[in-house]
Each structure stands twice: as structure tokens, then as C-alpha cells.
Amino acid sequence: MSGPQRITLAMTGASGAQYGLRLLDCLVREDREVHFLISKAAQLVMSTETDVILPAKPQAMQAFLTEYTGASAGQIKVYGKEDWMSPVASGSGAPSAMVVVPCSTGTLSAIACGACNNLIERAADVTLKERRQLILVPREAPFSTIHLENMLKLSQMGAVILPAAPGFYHQPQTIDDLIDFVVARVLNLLDIPQDMLPRWGEYHLGSDD
């Protein structure tokens, strides 16, 4: 099995809850253990953009997401925003990869300056200090100079900035196709198999030049 076996997935309050839900579904399908974190703002956005209403308490949310994705018992682990004893809060217990999708510009800023005011920020800080894989998926338009400076700073620290900006060369027919484009790019970075988007040139037949 390629790619990390344990992954931290965080969702914050930018638009694009569908990206996070779809990635969660894909990770479960690929039999990965997911440590799930979500901000209150992200829950509000999710209820606005989708028909998914998450329970407030971590234990109830874990049960809901397990049923929603068809995950096996214990495959999804949900932690509260101040659960400092959770594995993701320490380099000795955290997964080897973390994805924040969608990533709000506020979270982007907090991670860039090492704020650690909640578990999402702390988990990202741990990922950076341990030189592990951190993928941030911001969804904002336009980007301000502050946003761009924070992205540059994080990129220089080793994080990967993957804006939620789907391409069109695969000729998408539905909104789901656009969502899958971004999620597939995340999975490619994680080296986890996906069948939603062919890699560039995969079906290239060559030319007569």
C-alpha cells in the first residue's frame, strides 16, 4: 500500500467543504486511518454549502462520519479543538501527513506564525517541526499581499500550497468533476491511488511530428 497509512485531515472556515468531505471519503475507501479536526466556522460553512449537519460533540461526530463514509470502526478519529492529549498534538504520535482542506486565510496565517491556539494549528505546527508532509488547500479570491506572503513563508518551511483552483483540461461535466480534480491532486501528492483524474500524459498517444 503506497502513501501514508495515517493522515490528519483538518477542515477550516473557507468555502469548499465539499473538498474536505470528498477527500475524507477517498481516504476511507483507500483504507487509511483518518484523524479528523474541524473548526466551528467550517461546520457553519458545511451546513451552508452541503446537506451535511455534523453533531457538535467529537464522539457523536465520529459516529456520524463513520456511518456517513462507511468507515470501519475506529478508522476515523475525531478530536475537539482543545484536545491537547490527542496524538496529533505531539510529534511522537502524529500521523506522517496532514491536509487542511479547505484552509481559511486565518488558519494559513496562524500556521505561518506558529500560533497554536487550537488543535488544528498545533497539529500543523507539529507537522512542520517534524518535517512531515503538510498540504494546505486555500480557497480565497483575490489573494492579498498578506495571504501571498504567508503562503511563501509556509512553502519555504516545506508545506505544499495547493489552491482550490480546478483545471478544465479533463473537460468536467459536473460540479463533482471539479471537486474531484482538486481532491485527486491532493491524493497524488500523498501518493495514494485515485481513479478520478488521469495523470497528465497518461492517455497520450503521441504525435506524427
N, C-alpha and C positions, 0 to 999 in steps of 0.2 A: 504494500500500500504506500503510494507516494504522498508527499506532503505531511504537514504536522498532524498528529493524532488528536491533540488537544488545542483548542482555539478559544481565545476570548473574543466575543462579539459584543460590541457596545453600540447602542443607538442613542443619539442625542437629538436636540430640538430643531434641526434643519428640516426643510422639506425633503421628502424622499423616503418615507417609512417603508414603501414597497421594496426598496433595495435591500433593507435590512431583513425584512421578513422572507424575501426570496432567498437571500444568502443563508439564512437560518435553515430553511427548507432543504437547500442543496447540501449543506454540511451534514444534516441529519441523514439525508439519503446516502451520503458517502461514508456513513458510519463513523463520524467524528464526534468527540466529546466537546460540547459547547458550554463555555462559561459565559452566561448572558447577563449583561448590565444594561439598564435603560434609565434615562433621566425622566423627571416628571414632564418636562417640556416635550420630550419625544413621545410620551404616552398621549399627550394632548394632540400633537401633530398626527399621530397614528389614528386617533379616533376621528380626526377631521378628514384625513386622506383615504382611509380604508373603513371597512366594516368591522375591524378587529378592535374590541374593547378589552384591554388587559386588566385583570384584577390588580388591586393596589399592593397586596402583600406578596413578598417574594415566593413563599411556599405555594400560595394559590396560583401565582403567575407561572411557576414552574410546572404545576399540574396542568394548567391550561395549555401552555406551549407544547408540552409533551403530547397531549391529545391532539392539538391543532396540527402538529407536524408528523404525527405517527411515530415519534421517537420511542426508543426503548426506555425502560425505567432507569433513571439516573443519567441518561445521555445528555440531557440539558440540565444545567445547574444555574439557578438564578440567585443573585445576591443583591442586597439592599445597598443604598448609596453610601452608607457608613458602616458596612460590614468589614471592619479592618482586620478581622481574623480569617477572612476568606483567602483561598490560595492565590488569587490574582494580586493580592496586596504585597506579596513578597517574592523576591527572585528565586527562593528555594522551592516555591510551589506553583508559580505562574506557568501557564502554557507557553510554548515557544513562539507563538504568533498571536497578534491582536489586530482586529479590524474595527475601526469606528466608522459606521455607515448607517445613516448619514452622519456627517461630522459638522456640527454647527461651528460658526466662526468664533463663538465664545469658547467652546471646548478647544478649538485649534489654538487660540491664544493662551488658554490655561496650560495646555500641554507644552507649548513652546517655552513658557516661563517656569515650568515645574511647580505649578500652584498646589496640586494635590489636595484640593478642598473637598473632594468626594472620591468614591471608589473608582469611577471611570478615569479621572485624572491620575490617581495613584497607579492604577493598572497600566496606563500608558507610560507613566514615568518609570515604572519597573521595567517595562519592555525596552525602553530606550537605554536605561542604565545597564541592563544585562546584554545589550547589543543583540536583541532579538528582533523579529520582524514586526514592524508596525506599519499598517496601511490605513491611511486616513482618506475618507471619501467626502470632501466638502461639496455642498450644493448651495451656491450663492451667486448672485449676478447683479451688478458687476462686482468684481473684487476691488476692495480699496487697497491703498498702499500698505496699510496695516496688515490686511489679510495676506498680501503677497510677501511682505517681509516675514511674517510668521511661517508661511509655507517654506520660504527659502531657509529660514533658520532650522526648521524641522527636517528638511531634506538634507541639510548639512550634518545633522545629527544621525542620519541614517534612515529616517522614516520615508515611506513612499507616499507621495501625494497623488491620488487618483481622482480627479474631479468627476462628479456625476454628469458627464458630458457624452452621451451615447453617439456613436458614429452611425452612418447610414449606408455604408458600402455593402452591408449584408441585406439591403432592401427590406427593412422592417415593415410588417403589415399591421401590427397591433402595438398597443402600449406595452404589453407583456414582452414583446420583442425588444423594445427599447430598454426595459428594465433588465432583461437577460443579458444585453450587451455589456452593461456595467458590471453585473454580477459575474459574468464569465471572465471579465478582465481581472477581477479580484481573485477568482479561483485559479486562473493561470498564474498569477503572482504567488499564490500559495502552493503551486504545483499539485493541485488537486484536480482530478479528472472532471471534465464537464463536456456535455454534448450540445450545449445551447448555441455555441458560436464557433465555427471553424477557424482555426488559426490562419493567419494571412498566408496565402500561397498554398494552402493545404489541397485545394482542388484545382490548382493552376496546371493547365495542360501544356503550357509552353507556347511559343510563337513560331512563325515561319520565317522570322528575320534571319 
